[in-house]
Amino acid sequence: MALTTRRRALTTLGAAFAGTVALPAADALAGERKHRPRPLWRAHAHNDYEHPRPLLDALDHRFGSVEADIYLVGDQLLVAHDPVDLDPARTLESLYLDPLAARVRAHHGSVYRGYRKPLQLLIDIKTEGSSTYLELDRHLRRHKRLFTTYAHGRVLPGPVTAVISGDRAARTPMEAQTVRRAFYDGRLADLGTPAPASFVPLISDNWTLNFTWAGVGAFPDAERQKLRGIVEAAHSRGQKVRFWATPDVAGPARDALWAELLAAGVDHLNTDDLAGLEVFLDAHR
């Protein structure tokens, strides 16, 4: 009888001690997320590959979207801004696809540990769009569990969502696919067309071709209304909005324009200045 009582006491003590040093898995994850800085989903790393550590620098600054320009050279997809910069060692696979796959494996299914929202990988095609996309599709299919997939009318979320920008000829082979691991980056001309968000989830355009304001002085009311109308129209269809060619020199003008983009609900702020946008977004939560 004494032995049974002692065992019960030890069991009770062990349970109490375990409760003080270990949390259930869900509680541990919640606690970890509470103390970890949140990803900055609206931060887009323009020309990400020009940073010292492509992809990794953007992830260290918690960016939710990164951009890689690609050239088709033989059967390789090389990452560079201009043809003169092409380097056989700098492939889409080595700089982005393989590191993302390894990170997702290490983080048990997500790019940012504990956050299931996909990272956006914007792939800007610099060579002829149709042939480059078909080769890109072959590369993406090597990482089947990595990418958000469109399959027979359904969108199946994955850790990374690939969005294809650049040469417009990529659209034709993409639209012909019943299964694809990439989506199309639309333009303002695509807003309100029959193309659904399951094909065109993102509307991107050149700021300077649509607005005159560059952050100096007051934002003209007509342009503010135009901007908000664009965002509302896109969001009503489940699409996100991004502008490139926005001011990117640190200072009041850039901050003013970024503030207006946030206020209007623009989904991605474009920058080459990773630290600058990180500081700005942390201050404007």
C-alpha positions in Angstrom: 0.0 0.0 0.0 2.8 2.4 0.9 4.5 1.6 -2.4 1.4 2.4 -4.4 0.9 5.6 -2.5 4.6 6.6 -3.2 4.2 5.8 -6.9 1.1 8.0 -7.1 3.0 10.8 -5.4 5.9 10.5 -7.8 3.5 10.5 -10.7 1.7 13.6 -9.5 5.1 15.4 -8.8 6.4 14.4 -12.3 3.3 15.8 -14.0 3.5 19.0 -12.0 7.2 19.4 -12.8 6.6 18.7 -16.5 4.0 21.4 -16.6 6.5 24.0 -15.4 9.2 23.1 -17.9 7.4 22.0 -21.0 4.4 23.3 -22.9 2.1 21.4 -25.2 3.2 21.7 -28.8 0.5 24.2 -29.7 1.2 26.4 -26.7 4.9 26.3 -27.4 4.4 27.4 -30.9 2.1 30.2 -29.8 4.6 31.4 -27.3 7.4 31.3 -29.9 5.4 33.3 -32.3 4.6 35.9 -29.7 8.2 36.7 -29.2 9.3 36.5 -32.8 9.0 39.6 -35.1 6.2 39.1 -37.5 6.9 38.7 -41.3 6.4 41.9 -43.2 4.0 40.5 -45.8 3.7 43.9 -47.6 7.4 44.3 -48.2 8.6 43.4 -51.7 12.3 43.1 -52.4 12.8 44.5 -55.9 15.8 43.1 -57.7 16.4 41.0 -54.7 19.3 39.1 -56.4 21.5 42.2 -56.3 21.8 42.1 -52.5 24.9 40.4 -51.1 22.9 37.3 -50.1 20.0 36.9 -52.5 16.8 35.7 -50.8 18.5 35.3 -47.4 19.0 39.1 -46.8 15.3 39.7 -47.6 14.2 36.9 -45.3 16.4 38.3 -42.5 14.5 41.5 -43.0 11.2 39.5 -42.8 10.1 40.4 -46.4 6.9 38.7 -47.7 7.8 39.0 -51.4 11.1 38.7 -53.4 11.8 39.3 -57.0 14.2 37.5 -59.4 14.8 38.3 -63.0 15.6 35.3 -65.2 17.2 34.6 -68.6 16.8 31.3 -70.4 20.3 30.1 -71.4 20.2 26.6 -72.9 18.1 24.7 -70.3 19.3 26.9 -67.4 17.5 29.8 -65.8 20.1 32.4 -64.9 19.4 35.2 -62.5 20.6 38.7 -63.5 19.4 42.2 -64.2 21.2 42.6 -67.6 22.7 40.0 -70.0 26.2 41.3 -69.3 25.8 40.1 -65.7 24.9 36.5 -66.5 26.9 33.9 -64.5 26.4 30.2 -64.9 26.7 29.7 -61.1 23.8 32.1 -60.4 20.8 30.0 -61.3 17.2 30.3 -60.1 17.6 26.8 -58.6 20.7 27.7 -56.6 19.7 31.2 -55.5 16.0 30.6 -54.8 14.4 27.2 -55.4 16.9 25.0 -53.5 17.3 27.4 -50.5 13.5 27.8 -50.2 12.9 24.1 -50.3 15.5 23.6 -47.6 14.1 26.3 -45.4 10.5 25.0 -45.8 11.7 21.5 -44.8 13.5 22.9 -41.7 10.5 24.9 -40.7 8.0 22.0 -41.1 6.1 23.4 -44.1 6.5 27.2 -44.1 9.0 29.8 -45.1 8.6 31.6 -41.8 8.3 29.2 -38.9 4.8 29.2 -37.4 3.3 31.3 -40.3 1.4 29.4 -43.0 1.0 32.4 -45.3 2.9 31.8 -48.5 6.0 33.9 -49.5 5.6 35.4 -52.9 8.3 34.7 -55.4 7.9 37.1 -58.3 9.8 35.8 -61.3 10.5 38.4 -64.0 11.1 36.8 -67.4 13.7 38.7 -69.5 14.0 36.4 -72.5 11.2 35.2 -74.8 8.2 34.5 -72.5 6.7 31.4 -73.9 9.8 29.2 -74.2 11.2 30.6 -70.9 8.0 29.9 -69.0 7.9 26.3 -70.3 11.4 25.7 -69.0 10.6 27.4 -65.8 7.5 25.2 -65.4 9.8 22.1 -65.6 12.0 23.6 -62.8 9.0 24.4 -60.6 7.7 20.8 -61.0 10.8 19.5 -59.4 9.6 21.1 -56.2 6.0 19.9 -56.2 5.3 20.5 -52.5 6.9 23.9 -52.4 4.6 25.9 -54.6 1.0 27.0 -54.5 -0.7 25.0 -57.3 -3.6 25.6 -59.6 -5.2 22.2 -60.4 -8.4 21.8 -62.5 -10.1 24.9 -61.2 -8.8 24.8 -57.6 -6.0 26.7 -55.9 -4.0 24.6 -53.5 -1.9 26.8 -51.2 1.8 26.0 -50.7 4.6 27.6 -48.8 5.7 29.7 -51.8 3.5 31.3 -54.5 5.3 31.9 -57.8 4.0 34.8 -59.8 5.3 35.3 -63.4 6.1 38.8 -64.6 8.1 40.2 -67.4 7.7 39.1 -71.1 3.9 39.0 -71.8 4.2 35.9 -74.1 4.3 33.7 -71.0 0.6 34.2 -70.7 -0.4 31.9 -73.6 1.2 28.7 -72.3 0.1 29.4 -68.8 -3.5 29.9 -69.7 -3.4 26.5 -71.6 -2.4 24.6 -68.5 -5.0 22.8 -66.4 -2.3 22.2 -63.7 0.4 24.9 -63.0 2.6 25.9 -60.2 2.7 29.6 -61.0 0.3 32.5 -61.5 0.3 35.6 -63.8 1.3 39.1 -62.8 -1.3 41.4 -64.4 -1.3 45.0 -65.4 -3.9 47.7 -64.8 -5.3 46.9 -68.2 -6.2 43.4 -66.8 -8.2 45.0 -64.0 -11.9 44.1 -64.5 -11.3 41.7 -67.3 -12.6 38.1 -67.2 -9.2 36.8 -66.0 -9.9 35.5 -62.4 -7.7 35.9 -59.4 -6.9 32.2 -59.7 -4.9 33.1 -62.8 -4.1 36.8 -62.1 -3.7 37.2 -58.3 -1.5 40.3 -58.6 -2.0 43.6 -60.5 1.3 45.4 -60.9 2.1 48.6 -62.8 4.6 51.5 -63.2 3.8 54.3 -60.8 5.2 57.0 -63.0 3.0 56.1 -65.9 -0.2 56.4 -63.8 0.6 59.1 -61.2 2.5 62.4 -61.3 3.0 62.7 -57.5 6.4 61.6 -56.2 5.9 62.3 -52.5 6.7 66.0 -52.5 3.9 68.3 -51.4 0.3 67.3 -51.1 -1.0 64.2 -52.8 -3.5 65.5 -55.4 -7.0 64.5 -54.4 -7.8 63.2 -57.8 -4.8 60.9 -57.8 -5.6 59.7 -54.3 -9.1 58.8 -55.4 -7.7 57.1 -58.5 -5.3 55.0 -56.3 -8.0 54.0 -53.9 -10.3 53.1 -56.8 -7.6 50.8 -58.3 -7.1 49.0 -54.9 -10.8 48.6 -54.2 -11.5 47.2 -57.7 -8.6 44.7 -57.4 -9.5 43.7 -53.8 -13.2 43.2 -54.8 -11.9 40.4 -57.2 -9.5 38.9 -54.7 -6.4 40.5 -56.4 -3.4 42.3 -54.8 -1.8 45.5 -56.0 1.8 46.5 -56.5 3.5 49.5 -58.1 7.1 49.6 -59.3 9.2 52.8 -60.1 8.1 54.4 -56.8 10.6 56.8 -55.2 13.3 54.8 -53.4 15.7 57.3 -52.0 15.5 57.5 -48.2 13.8 60.7 -47.0 10.5 62.5 -46.5 9.3 62.0 -50.1 9.6 58.3 -50.0 8.1 58.1 -46.6 5.1 60.2 -47.7 4.5 58.1 -50.7 4.8 54.8 -48.8 2.4 56.2 -46.2 -0.2 56.9 -48.9 0.3 53.4 -50.4 -0.4 51.9 -47.0 -3.4 54.1 -46.4 -4.9 53.1 -49.7 -4.4 49.4 -49.0 -1.7 48.7 -51.6 -0.5 45.1 -50.8 3.2 45.3 -51.7 5.6 48.2 -51.3 8.5 48.0 -53.7 12.1 48.7 -52.6 15.8 48.0 -53.0 16.4 49.3 -49.4 15.5 46.3 -47.3 16.4 47.8 -43.9 14.7 51.1 -44.8 11.3 49.5 -45.6 11.6 47.2 -42.6 12.0 50.2 -40.3 9.2 52.0 -42.0 6.7 49.2 -41.8 7.6 48.4 -38.1 6.8 52.1 -37.3 3.5 52.0 -39.2 1.9 48.8 -37.8 
